[in-house]
Amino acid sequence: MKEHITVSITSETIASIDAWIAHQPGYVSRQDAVRHCVDLILGQPTYERGLGSASGATAQDTAGSDAVD
């Protein structure tokens, strides 16, 4: 079950998310990018949704994820 939440993010973090998205193959929404970052922090693989890799993403793959508090 998915729940809907609202999160405020700085324009700098949005720019980092958009930069990460620009380097991904195919279409990735901001919502999917944020879910990917959260999954990485929580240690849950996201490659099943087509984001990241089966071996896990590197810090370079997740530009801007260090801005998530």
mmJSON file of the N, C-alpha and C atoms, coordinates in Angstrom:
{"data_MODEL":{"atom_site":{
"group_PDB":["ATOM","ATOM","ATOM","ATOM","ATOM","ATOM","ATOM","ATOM","ATOM","ATOM","ATOM","ATOM","ATOM","ATOM","ATOM","ATOM","ATOM","ATOM","ATOM","ATOM","ATOM","ATOM","ATOM","ATOM","ATOM","ATOM","ATOM","ATOM","ATOM","ATOM","ATOM","ATOM","ATOM","ATOM","ATOM","ATOM","ATOM","ATOM","ATOM","ATOM","ATOM","ATOM","ATOM","ATOM","ATOM","ATOM","ATOM","ATOM","ATOM","ATOM","ATOM","ATOM","ATOM","ATOM","ATOM","ATOM","ATOM","ATOM","ATOM","ATOM","ATOM","ATOM","ATOM","ATOM","ATOM","ATOM","ATOM","ATOM","ATOM","ATOM","ATOM","ATOM","ATOM","ATOM","ATOM","ATOM","ATOM","ATOM","ATOM","ATOM","ATOM","ATOM","ATOM","ATOM","ATOM","ATOM","ATOM","ATOM","ATOM","ATOM","ATOM","ATOM","ATOM","ATOM","ATOM","ATOM","ATOM","ATOM","ATOM","ATOM","ATOM","ATOM","ATOM","ATOM","ATOM","ATOM","ATOM","ATOM","ATOM","ATOM","ATOM","ATOM","ATOM","ATOM","ATOM","ATOM","ATOM","ATOM","ATOM","ATOM","ATOM","ATOM","ATOM","ATOM","ATOM","ATOM","ATOM","ATOM","ATOM","ATOM","ATOM","ATOM","ATOM","ATOM","ATOM","ATOM","ATOM","ATOM","ATOM","ATOM","ATOM","ATOM","ATOM","ATOM","ATOM","ATOM","ATOM","ATOM","ATOM","ATOM","ATOM","ATOM","ATOM","ATOM","ATOM","ATOM","ATOM","ATOM","ATOM","ATOM","ATOM","ATOM","ATOM","ATOM","ATOM","ATOM","ATOM","ATOM","ATOM","ATOM","ATOM","ATOM","ATOM","ATOM","ATOM","ATOM","ATOM","ATOM","ATOM","ATOM","ATOM","ATOM","ATOM","ATOM","ATOM","ATOM","ATOM","ATOM","ATOM","ATOM","ATOM","ATOM","ATOM","ATOM","ATOM","ATOM","ATOM","ATOM","ATOM","ATOM","ATOM","ATOM","ATOM","ATOM","ATOM","ATOM","ATOM"],
"id":[1,2,3,4,5,6,7,8,9,10,11,12,13,14,15,16,17,18,19,20,21,22,23,24,25,26,27,28,29,30,31,32,33,34,35,36,37,38,39,40,41,42,43,44,45,46,47,48,49,50,51,52,53,54,55,56,57,58,59,60,61,62,63,64,65,66,67,68,69,70,71,72,73,74,75,76,77,78,79,80,81,82,83,84,85,86,87,88,89,90,91,92,93,94,95,96,97,98,99,100,101,102,103,104,105,106,107,108,109,110,111,112,113,114,115,116,117,118,119,120,121,122,123,124,125,126,127,128,129,130,131,132,133,134,135,136,137,138,139,140,141,142,143,144,145,146,147,148,149,150,151,152,153,154,155,156,157,158,159,160,161,162,163,164,165,166,167,168,169,170,171,172,173,174,175,176,177,178,179,180,181,182,183,184,185,186,187,188,189,190,191,192,193,194,195,196,197,198,199,200,201,202,203,204,205,206,207],
"type_symbol":["N","C","C","N","C","C","N","C","C","N","C","C","N","C","C","N","C","C","N","C","C","N","C","C","N","C","C","N","C","C","N","C","C","N","C","C","N","C","C","N","C","C","N","C","C","N","C","C","N","C","C","N","C","C","N","C","C","N","C","C","N","C","C","N","C","C","N","C","C","N","C","C","N","C","C","N","C","C","N","C","C","N","C","C","N","C","C","N","C","C","N","C","C","N","C","C","N","C","C","N","C","C","N","C","C","N","C","C","N","C","C","N","C","C","N","C","C","N","C","C","N","C","C","N","C","C","N","C","C","N","C","C","N","C","C","N","C","C","N","C","C","N","C","C","N","C","C","N","C","C","N","C","C","N","C","C","N","C","C","N","C","C","N","C","C","N","C","C","N","C","C","N","C","C","N","C","C","N","C","C","N","C","C","N","C","C","N","C","C","N","C","C","N","C","C","N","C","C","N","C","C","N","C","C","N","C","C"],
"label_atom_id":["N","CA","C","N","CA","C","N","CA","C","N","CA","C","N","CA","C","N","CA","C","N","CA","C","N","CA","C","N","CA","C","N","CA","C","N","CA","C","N","CA","C","N","CA","C","N","CA","C","N","CA","C","N","CA","C","N","CA","C","N","CA","C","N","CA","C","N","CA","C","N","CA","C","N","CA","C","N","CA","C","N","CA","C","N","CA","C","N","CA","C","N","CA","C","N","CA","C","N","CA","C","N","CA","C","N","CA","C","N","CA","C","N","CA","C","N","CA","C","N","CA","C","N","CA","C","N","CA","C","N","CA","C","N","CA","C","N","CA","C","N","CA","C","N","CA","C","N","CA","C","N","CA","C","N","CA","C","N","CA","C","N","CA","C","N","CA","C","N","CA","C","N","CA","C","N","CA","C","N","CA","C","N","CA","C","N","CA","C","N","CA","C","N","CA","C","N","CA","C","N","CA","C","N","CA","C","N","CA","C","N","CA","C","N","CA","C","N","CA","C","N","CA","C","N","CA","C","N","CA","C","N","CA","C","N","CA","C","N","CA","C"],
"label_alt_id":[null,null,null,null,null,null,null,null,null,null,null,null,null,null,null,null,null,null,null,null,null,null,null,null,null,null,null,null,null,null,null,null,null,null,null,null,null,null,null,null,null,null,null,null,null,null,null,null,null,null,null,null,null,null,null,null,null,null,null,null,null,null,null,null,null,null,null,null,null,null,null,null,null,null,null,null,null,null,null,null,null,null,null,null,null,null,null,null,null,null,null,null,null,null,null,null,null,null,null,null,null,null,null,null,null,null,null,null,null,null,null,null,null,null,null,null,null,null,null,null,null,null,null,null,null,null,null,null,null,null,null,null,null,null,null,null,null,null,null,null,null,null,null,null,null,null,null,null,null,null,null,null,null,null,null,null,null,null,null,null,null,null,null,null,null,null,null,null,null,null,null,null,null,null,null,null,null,null,null,null,null,null,null,null,null,null,null,null,null,null,null,null,null,null,null,null,null,null,null,null,null,null,null,null,null,null,null],
"label_comp_id":["MET","MET","MET","LYS","LYS","LYS","GLU","GLU","GLU","HIS","HIS","HIS","ILE","ILE","ILE","THR","THR","THR","VAL","VAL","VAL","SER","SER","SER","ILE","ILE","ILE","THR","THR","THR","SER","SER","SER","GLU","GLU","GLU","THR","THR","THR","ILE","ILE","ILE","ALA","ALA","ALA","SER","SER","SER","ILE","ILE","ILE","ASP","ASP","ASP","ALA","ALA","ALA","TRP","TRP","TRP","ILE","ILE","ILE","ALA","ALA","ALA","HIS","HIS","HIS","GLN","GLN","GLN","PRO","PRO","PRO","GLY","GLY","GLY","TYR","TYR","TYR","VAL","VAL","VAL","SER","SER","SER","ARG","ARG","ARG","GLN","GLN","GLN","ASP","ASP","ASP","ALA","ALA","ALA","VAL","VAL","VAL","ARG","ARG","ARG","HIS","HIS","HIS","CYS","CYS","CYS","VAL","VAL","VAL","ASP","ASP","ASP","LEU","LEU","LEU","ILE","ILE","ILE","LEU","LEU","LEU","GLY","GLY","GLY","GLN","GLN","GLN","PRO","PRO","PRO","THR","THR","THR","TYR","TYR","TYR","GLU","GLU","GLU","ARG","ARG","ARG","GLY","GLY","GLY","LEU","LEU","LEU","GLY","GLY","GLY","SER","SER","SER","ALA","ALA","ALA","SER","SER","SER","GLY","GLY","GLY","ALA","ALA","ALA","THR","THR","THR","ALA","ALA","ALA","GLN","GLN","GLN","ASP","ASP","ASP","THR","THR","THR","ALA","ALA","ALA","GLY","GLY","GLY","SER","SER","SER","ASP","ASP","ASP","ALA","ALA","ALA","VAL","VAL","VAL","ASP","ASP","ASP"],
"label_asym_id":["A","A","A","A","A","A","A","A","A","A","A","A","A","A","A","A","A","A","A","A","A","A","A","A","A","A","A","A","A","A","A","A","A","A","A","A","A","A","A","A","A","A","A","A","A","A","A","A","A","A","A","A","A","A","A","A","A","A","A","A","A","A","A","A","A","A","A","A","A","A","A","A","A","A","A","A","A","A","A","A","A","A","A","A","A","A","A","A","A","A","A","A","A","A","A","A","A","A","A","A","A","A","A","A","A","A","A","A","A","A","A","A","A","A","A","A","A","A","A","A","A","A","A","A","A","A","A","A","A","A","A","A","A","A","A","A","A","A","A","A","A","A","A","A","A","A","A","A","A","A","A","A","A","A","A","A","A","A","A","A","A","A","A","A","A","A","A","A","A","A","A","A","A","A","A","A","A","A","A","A","A","A","A","A","A","A","A","A","A","A","A","A","A","A","A","A","A","A","A","A","A","A","A","A","A","A","A"],
"label_entity_id":["1","1","1","1","1","1","1","1","1","1","1","1","1","1","1","1","1","1","1","1","1","1","1","1","1","1","1","1","1","1","1","1","1","1","1","1","1","1","1","1","1","1","1","1","1","1","1","1","1","1","1","1","1","1","1","1","1","1","1","1","1","1","1","1","1","1","1","1","1","1","1","1","1","1","1","1","1","1","1","1","1","1","1","1","1","1","1","1","1","1","1","1","1","1","1","1","1","1","1","1","1","1","1","1","1","1","1","1","1","1","1","1","1","1","1","1","1","1","1","1","1","1","1","1","1","1","1","1","1","1","1","1","1","1","1","1","1","1","1","1","1","1","1","1","1","1","1","1","1","1","1","1","1","1","1","1","1","1","1","1","1","1","1","1","1","1","1","1","1","1","1","1","1","1","1","1","1","1","1","1","1","1","1","1","1","1","1","1","1","1","1","1","1","1","1","1","1","1","1","1","1","1","1","1","1","1","1"],
"label_seq_id":[1,1,1,2,2,2,3,3,3,4,4,4,5,5,5,6,6,6,7,7,7,8,8,8,9,9,9,10,10,10,11,11,11,12,12,12,13,13,13,14,14,14,15,15,15,16,16,16,17,17,17,18,18,18,19,19,19,20,20,20,21,21,21,22,22,22,23,23,23,24,24,24,25,25,25,26,26,26,27,27,27,28,28,28,29,29,29,30,30,30,31,31,31,32,32,32,33,33,33,34,34,34,35,35,35,36,36,36,37,37,37,38,38,38,39,39,39,40,40,40,41,41,41,42,42,42,43,43,43,44,44,44,45,45,45,46,46,46,47,47,47,48,48,48,49,49,49,50,50,50,51,51,51,52,52,52,53,53,53,54,54,54,55,55,55,56,56,56,57,57,57,58,58,58,59,59,59,60,60,60,61,61,61,62,62,62,63,63,63,64,64,64,65,65,65,66,66,66,67,67,67,68,68,68,69,69,69],
"pdbx_PDB_ins_code":[null,null,null,null,null,null,null,null,null,null,null,null,null,null,null,null,null,null,null,null,null,null,null,null,null,null,null,null,null,null,null,null,null,null,null,null,null,null,null,null,null,null,null,null,null,null,null,null,null,null,null,null,null,null,null,null,null,null,null,null,null,null,null,null,null,null,null,null,null,null,null,null,null,null,null,null,null,null,null,null,null,null,null,null,null,null,null,null,null,null,null,null,null,null,null,null,null,null,null,null,null,null,null,null,null,null,null,null,null,null,null,null,null,null,null,null,null,null,null,null,null,null,null,null,null,null,null,null,null,null,null,null,null,null,null,null,null,null,null,null,null,null,null,null,null,null,null,null,null,null,null,null,null,null,null,null,null,null,null,null,null,null,null,null,null,null,null,null,null,null,null,null,null,null,null,null,null,null,null,null,null,null,null,null,null,null,null,null,null,null,null,null,null,null,null,null,null,null,null,null,null,null,null,null,null,null,null],
"Cartn_x":[0.834,0.0,0.882,0.579,1.307,0.504,1.212,0.583,1.141,0.339,0.737,1.23,2.426,2.931,3.389,3.482,3.987,5.284,6.318,7.63,8.119,8.64,9.246,10.733,11.224,12.622,13.17,14.417,15.023,15.233,15.337,15.567,16.921,17.895,19.197,19.096,18.317,18.134,17.355,16.359,15.607,16.538,17.441,18.413,19.313,19.721,20.541,19.759,18.501,17.643,17.498,17.237,17.083,18.372,19.528,20.812,20.997,20.623,20.722,19.794,18.571,17.595,18.138,18.79,19.304,20.328,20.975,21.978,21.409,20.113,19.495,18.97,19.059,18.483,16.961,16.315,14.853,14.282,12.979,12.262,12.28,12.65,12.568,11.887,10.805,10.109,10.844,10.553,11.132,10.689,9.43,8.919,9.728,9.993,10.782,12.215,12.776,14.134,14.207,13.221,13.198,13.004,12.101,11.916,13.225,13.954,15.234,16.215,16.314,17.216,16.825,15.547,15.071,15.389,15.132,15.432,16.916,17.784,19.228,19.601,19.046,19.361,18.861,17.707,17.126,17.67,18.524,19.135,18.229,17.249,16.331,16.675,16.836,17.192,16.07,16.447,15.461,15.615,16.6,16.842,15.652,14.792,13.62,12.676,12.727,11.903,12.648,13.845,14.607,15.499,15.659,16.532,17.752,18.904,20.116,20.548,21.358,21.859,21.679,21.761,21.584,22.657,23.832,24.916,24.868,23.907,23.78,24.367,23.863,24.326,25.502,26.35,27.472,27.066,27.918,27.625,27.49,28.293,28.211,26.876,26.352,25.064,23.929,24.116,23.037,23.374,23.837,24.189,23.056,23.407,22.402,21.8,22.04,21.419,21.989,23.21,23.761,23.036,22.217,21.442,20.167,19.852,18.646,18.941,18.185,18.401,17.408],
"Cartn_y":[-1.178,0.0,1.246,2.195,3.45,4.52,5.372,6.527,7.776,8.793,10.057,10.985,11.57,12.571,13.792,14.909,16.13,16.49,16.801,17.121,18.408,19.317,20.537,20.285,20.663,20.439,21.746,22.066,23.305,23.263,24.44,24.507,23.896,23.976,23.375,21.847,21.277,19.826,19.385,20.157,19.844,19.877,20.854,20.926,19.693,19.223,18.006,16.785,16.71,15.603,15.631,16.81,16.946,16.583,16.942,16.587,15.069,14.405,12.948,12.319,12.837,12.321,12.433,13.537,13.768,12.719,12.077,11.051,9.639,9.489,8.17,7.808,6.528,6.108,6.11,6.588,6.592,7.66,7.608,8.597,8.212,9.149,8.983,10.234,10.067,11.212,11.677,12.887,13.366,12.484,12.063,11.2,9.906,9.288,8.059,8.314,9.458,9.793,9.938,10.616,10.783,9.429,8.598,7.255,6.471,6.594,5.914,6.347,7.665,8.17,7.641,7.665,7.157,5.671,4.908,3.474,3.224,4.026,3.864,4.103,5.158,5.479,4.378,3.818,2.768,1.386,1.294,0.017,-0.919,-0.363,-1.178,-1.032,-2.15,-2.063,-1.454,-0.605,0.009,-0.473,-1.325,-1.763,-2.508,-3.038,-3.75,-2.807,-1.501,-0.51,0.093,-0.411,0.107,1.276,1.576,2.663,2.064,2.64,2.132,0.836,0.082,-1.18,-2.284,-3.514,-4.661,-4.701,-4.167,-4.184,-2.988,-2.101,-0.911,0.287,1.433,2.662,3.234,3.963,4.631,6.039,6.701,8.073,8.976,8.709,9.511,9.288,8.062,7.757,8.508,8.866,9.471,10.905,11.678,13.074,13.776,14.466,15.21,14.42,13.12,12.349,12.717,13.297,13.704,14.913,15.562,16.708,16.288,15.01,14.518,14.33,14.967,14.851,13.914],
"Cartn_z":[0.0,0.0,0.0,-0.845,-0.89,-0.181,0.533,1.154,0.501,0.415,-0.183,0.92,0.729,1.66,0.868,1.54,0.933,1.637,0.842,1.389,0.741,1.539,1.014,0.792,-0.393,-0.754,-1.302,-0.94,-1.413,-2.924,-3.512,-4.956,-5.324,-4.435,-4.691,-4.753,-3.85,-3.853,-5.085,-5.476,-6.696,-7.902,-7.943,-9.042,-9.05,-7.877,-7.792,-8.257,-7.866,-8.307,-9.819,-10.37,-11.82,-12.554,-11.976,-12.594,-12.596,-11.497,-11.434,-12.468,-12.559,-13.526,-14.944,-15.254,-16.609,-17.026,-16.063,-16.366,-16.382,-16.169,-16.142,-17.526,-17.867,-19.151,-19.064,-20.09,-20.11,-19.2,-19.03,-18.231,-16.754,-15.902,-14.454,-13.912,-13.188,-12.603,-11.347,-10.932,-9.669,-8.511,-8.552,-7.491,-7.41,-8.56,-8.57,-8.102,-8.484,-8.065,-6.541,-5.955,-4.5,-3.819,-4.349,-3.78,-3.827,-4.938,-5.105,-4.013,-3.77,-2.734,-1.353,-1.06,0.233,0.356,-0.694,-0.669,-0.437,-1.066,-0.861,0.592,1.168,2.56,3.493,3.188,4.035,3.709,2.687,2.344,1.573,0.857,0.069,-1.406,-2.126,-3.545,-4.379,-5.343,-6.227,-7.652,-7.905,-9.272,-9.86,-9.01,-9.51,-10.248,-9.918,-10.605,-11.783,-12.069,-13.194,-12.84,-11.557,-11.131,-10.449,-10.705,-10.086,-10.739,-10.016,-10.551,-9.54,-10.001,-9.123,-8.052,-8.337,-7.354,-6.416,-6.628,-5.795,-6.494,-6.171,-6.807,-6.035,-6.739,-6.101,-5.713,-4.955,-4.565,-5.785,-6.819,-8.036,-8.735,-8.686,-9.308,-8.626,-7.377,-6.604,-6.251,-7.22,-6.984,-6.275,-5.207,-4.445,-3.311,-3.245,-2.171,-0.821,-0.778,0.493,1.062,0.248,0.709,1.416,1.392,2.052,3.526,4.388,5.839,6.445],
"occupancy":[1.0,1.0,1.0,1.0,1.0,1.0,1.0,1.0,1.0,1.0,1.0,1.0,1.0,1.0,1.0,1.0,1.0,1.0,1.0,1.0,1.0,1.0,1.0,1.0,1.0,1.0,1.0,1.0,1.0,1.0,1.0,1.0,1.0,1.0,1.0,1.0,1.0,1.0,1.0,1.0,1.0,1.0,1.0,1.0,1.0,1.0,1.0,1.0,1.0,1.0,1.0,1.0,1.0,1.0,1.0,1.0,1.0,1.0,1.0,1.0,1.0,1.0,1.0,1.0,1.0,1.0,1.0,1.0,1.0,1.0,1.0,1.0,1.0,1.0,1.0,1.0,1.0,1.0,1.0,1.0,1.0,1.0,1.0,1.0,1.0,1.0,1.0,1.0,1.0,1.0,1.0,1.0,1.0,1.0,1.0,1.0,1.0,1.0,1.0,1.0,1.0,1.0,1.0,1.0,1.0,1.0,1.0,1.0,1.0,1.0,1.0,1.0,1.0,1.0,1.0,1.0,1.0,1.0,1.0,1.0,1.0,1.0,1.0,1.0,1.0,1.0,1.0,1.0,1.0,1.0,1.0,1.0,1.0,1.0,1.0,1.0,1.0,1.0,1.0,1.0,1.0,1.0,1.0,1.0,1.0,1.0,1.0,1.0,1.0,1.0,1.0,1.0,1.0,1.0,1.0,1.0,1.0,1.0,1.0,1.0,1.0,1.0,1.0,1.0,1.0,1.0,1.0,1.0,1.0,1.0,1.0,1.0,1.0,1.0,1.0,1.0,1.0,1.0,1.0,1.0,1.0,1.0,1.0,1.0,1.0,1.0,1.0,1.0,1.0,1.0,1.0,1.0,1.0,1.0,1.0,1.0,1.0,1.0,1.0,1.0,1.0,1.0,1.0,1.0,1.0,1.0,1.0],
"B_iso_or_equiv":[0.0,0.0,0.0,0.0,0.0,0.0,0.0,0.0,0.0,0.0,0.0,0.0,0.0,0.0,0.0,0.0,0.0,0.0,0.0,0.0,0.0,0.0,0.0,0.0,0.0,0.0,0.0,0.0,0.0,0.0,0.0,0.0,0.0,0.0,0.0,0.0,0.0,0.0,0.0,0.0,0.0,0.0,0.0,0.0,0.0,0.0,0.0,0.0,0.0,0.0,0.0,0.0,0.0,0.0,0.0,0.0,0.0,0.0,0.0,0.0,0.0,0.0,0.0,0.0,0.0,0.0,0.0,0.0,0.0,0.0,0.0,0.0,0.0,0.0,0.0,0.0,0.0,0.0,0.0,0.0,0.0,0.0,0.0,0.0,0.0,0.0,0.0,0.0,0.0,0.0,0.0,0.0,0.0,0.0,0.0,0.0,0.0,0.0,0.0,0.0,0.0,0.0,0.0,0.0,0.0,0.0,0.0,0.0,0.0,0.0,0.0,0.0,0.0,0.0,0.0,0.0,0.0,0.0,0.0,0.0,0.0,0.0,0.0,0.0,0.0,0.0,0.0,0.0,0.0,0.0,0.0,0.0,0.0,0.0,0.0,0.0,0.0,0.0,0.0,0.0,0.0,0.0,0.0,0.0,0.0,0.0,0.0,0.0,0.0,0.0,0.0,0.0,0.0,0.0,0.0,0.0,0.0,0.0,0.0,0.0,0.0,0.0,0.0,0.0,0.0,0.0,0.0,0.0,0.0,0.0,0.0,0.0,0.0,0.0,0.0,0.0,0.0,0.0,0.0,0.0,0.0,0.0,0.0,0.0,0.0,0.0,0.0,0.0,0.0,0.0,0.0,0.0,0.0,0.0,0.0,0.0,0.0,0.0,0.0,0.0,0.0,0.0,0.0,0.0,0.0,0.0,0.0],
"pdbx_formal_charge":[null,null,null,null,null,null,null,null,null,null,null,null,null,null,null,null,null,null,null,null,null,null,null,null,null,null,null,null,null,null,null,null,null,null,null,null,null,null,null,null,null,null,null,null,null,null,null,null,null,null,null,null,null,null,null,null,null,null,null,null,null,null,null,null,null,null,null,null,null,null,null,null,null,null,null,null,null,null,null,null,null,null,null,null,null,null,null,null,null,null,null,null,null,null,null,null,null,null,null,null,null,null,null,null,null,null,null,null,null,null,null,null,null,null,null,null,null,null,null,null,null,null,null,null,null,null,null,null,null,null,null,null,null,null,null,null,null,null,null,null,null,null,null,null,null,null,null,null,null,null,null,null,null,null,null,null,null,null,null,null,null,null,null,null,null,null,null,null,null,null,null,null,null,null,null,null,null,null,null,null,null,null,null,null,null,null,null,null,null,null,null,null,null,null,null,null,null,null,null,null,null,null,null,null,null,null,null],
"auth_seq_id":[1,1,1,2,2,2,3,3,3,4,4,4,5,5,5,6,6,6,7,7,7,8,8,8,9,9,9,10,10,10,11,11,11,12,12,12,13,13,13,14,14,14,15,15,15,16,16,16,17,17,17,18,18,18,19,19,19,20,20,20,21,21,21,22,22,22,23,23,23,24,24,24,25,25,25,26,26,26,27,27,27,28,28,28,29,29,29,30,30,30,31,31,31,32,32,32,33,33,33,34,34,34,35,35,35,36,36,36,37,37,37,38,38,38,39,39,39,40,40,40,41,41,41,42,42,42,43,43,43,44,44,44,45,45,45,46,46,46,47,47,47,48,48,48,49,49,49,50,50,50,51,51,51,52,52,52,53,53,53,54,54,54,55,55,55,56,56,56,57,57,57,58,58,58,59,59,59,60,60,60,61,61,61,62,62,62,63,63,63,64,64,64,65,65,65,66,66,66,67,67,67,68,68,68,69,69,69],
"auth_comp_id":["MET","MET","MET","LYS","LYS","LYS","GLU","GLU","GLU","HIS","HIS","HIS","ILE","ILE","ILE","THR","THR","THR","VAL","VAL","VAL","SER","SER","SER","ILE","ILE","ILE","THR","THR","THR","SER","SER","SER","GLU","GLU","GLU","THR","THR","THR","ILE","ILE","ILE","ALA","ALA","ALA","SER","SER","SER","ILE","ILE","ILE","ASP","ASP","ASP","ALA","ALA","ALA","TRP","TRP","TRP","ILE","ILE","ILE","ALA","ALA","ALA","HIS","HIS","HIS","GLN","GLN","GLN","PRO","PRO","PRO","GLY","GLY","GLY","TYR","TYR","TYR","VAL","VAL","VAL","SER","SER","SER","ARG","ARG","ARG","GLN","GLN","GLN","ASP","ASP","ASP","ALA","ALA","ALA","VAL","VAL","VAL","ARG","ARG","ARG","HIS","HIS","HIS","CYS","CYS","CYS","VAL","VAL","VAL","ASP","ASP","ASP","LEU","LEU","LEU","ILE","ILE","ILE","LEU","LEU","LEU","GLY","GLY","GLY","GLN","GLN","GLN","PRO","PRO","PRO","THR","THR","THR","TYR","TYR","TYR","GLU","GLU","GLU","ARG","ARG","ARG","GLY","GLY","GLY","LEU","LEU","LEU","GLY","GLY","GLY","SER","SER","SER","ALA","ALA","ALA","SER","SER","SER","GLY","GLY","GLY","ALA","ALA","ALA","THR","THR","THR","ALA","ALA","ALA","GLN","GLN","GLN","ASP","ASP","ASP","THR","THR","THR","ALA","ALA","ALA","GLY","GLY","GLY","SER","SER","SER","ASP","ASP","ASP","ALA","ALA","ALA","VAL","VAL","VAL","ASP","ASP","ASP"],
"auth_asym_id":["A","A","A","A","A","A","A","A","A","A","A","A","A","A","A","A","A","A","A","A","A","A","A","A","A","A","A","A","A","A","A","A","A","A","A","A","A","A","A","A","A","A","A","A","A","A","A","A","A","A","A","A","A","A","A","A","A","A","A","A","A","A","A","A","A","A","A","A","A","A","A","A","A","A","A","A","A","A","A","A","A","A","A","A","A","A","A","A","A","A","A","A","A","A","A","A","A","A","A","A","A","A","A","A","A","A","A","A","A","A","A","A","A","A","A","A","A","A","A","A","A","A","A","A","A","A","A","A","A","A","A","A","A","A","A","A","A","A","A","A","A","A","A","A","A","A","A","A","A","A","A","A","A","A","A","A","A","A","A","A","A","A","A","A","A","A","A","A","A","A","A","A","A","A","A","A","A","A","A","A","A","A","A","A","A","A","A","A","A","A","A","A","A","A","A","A","A","A","A","A","A","A","A","A","A","A","A"],
"auth_atom_id":["N","CA","C","N","CA","C","N","CA","C","N","CA","C","N","CA","C","N","CA","C","N","CA","C","N","CA","C","N","CA","C","N","CA","C","N","CA","C","N","CA","C","N","CA","C","N","CA","C","N","CA","C","N","CA","C","N","CA","C","N","CA","C","N","CA","C","N","CA","C","N","CA","C","N","CA","C","N","CA","C","N","CA","C","N","CA","C","N","CA","C","N","CA","C","N","CA","C","N","CA","C","N","CA","C","N","CA","C","N","CA","C","N","CA","C","N","CA","C","N","CA","C","N","CA","C","N","CA","C","N","CA","C","N","CA","C","N","CA","C","N","CA","C","N","CA","C","N","CA","C","N","CA","C","N","CA","C","N","CA","C","N","CA","C","N","CA","C","N","CA","C","N","CA","C","N","CA","C","N","CA","C","N","CA","C","N","CA","C","N","CA","C","N","CA","C","N","CA","C","N","CA","C","N","CA","C","N","CA","C","N","CA","C","N","CA","C","N","CA","C","N","CA","C","N","CA","C","N","CA","C","N","CA","C","N","CA","C","N","CA","C"],
"pdbx_PDB_model_num":[1,1,1,1,1,1,1,1,1,1,1,1,1,1,1,1,1,1,1,1,1,1,1,1,1,1,1,1,1,1,1,1,1,1,1,1,1,1,1,1,1,1,1,1,1,1,1,1,1,1,1,1,1,1,1,1,1,1,1,1,1,1,1,1,1,1,1,1,1,1,1,1,1,1,1,1,1,1,1,1,1,1,1,1,1,1,1,1,1,1,1,1,1,1,1,1,1,1,1,1,1,1,1,1,1,1,1,1,1,1,1,1,1,1,1,1,1,1,1,1,1,1,1,1,1,1,1,1,1,1,1,1,1,1,1,1,1,1,1,1,1,1,1,1,1,1,1,1,1,1,1,1,1,1,1,1,1,1,1,1,1,1,1,1,1,1,1,1,1,1,1,1,1,1,1,1,1,1,1,1,1,1,1,1,1,1,1,1,1,1,1,1,1,1,1,1,1,1,1,1,1,1,1,1,1,1,1]
}}}
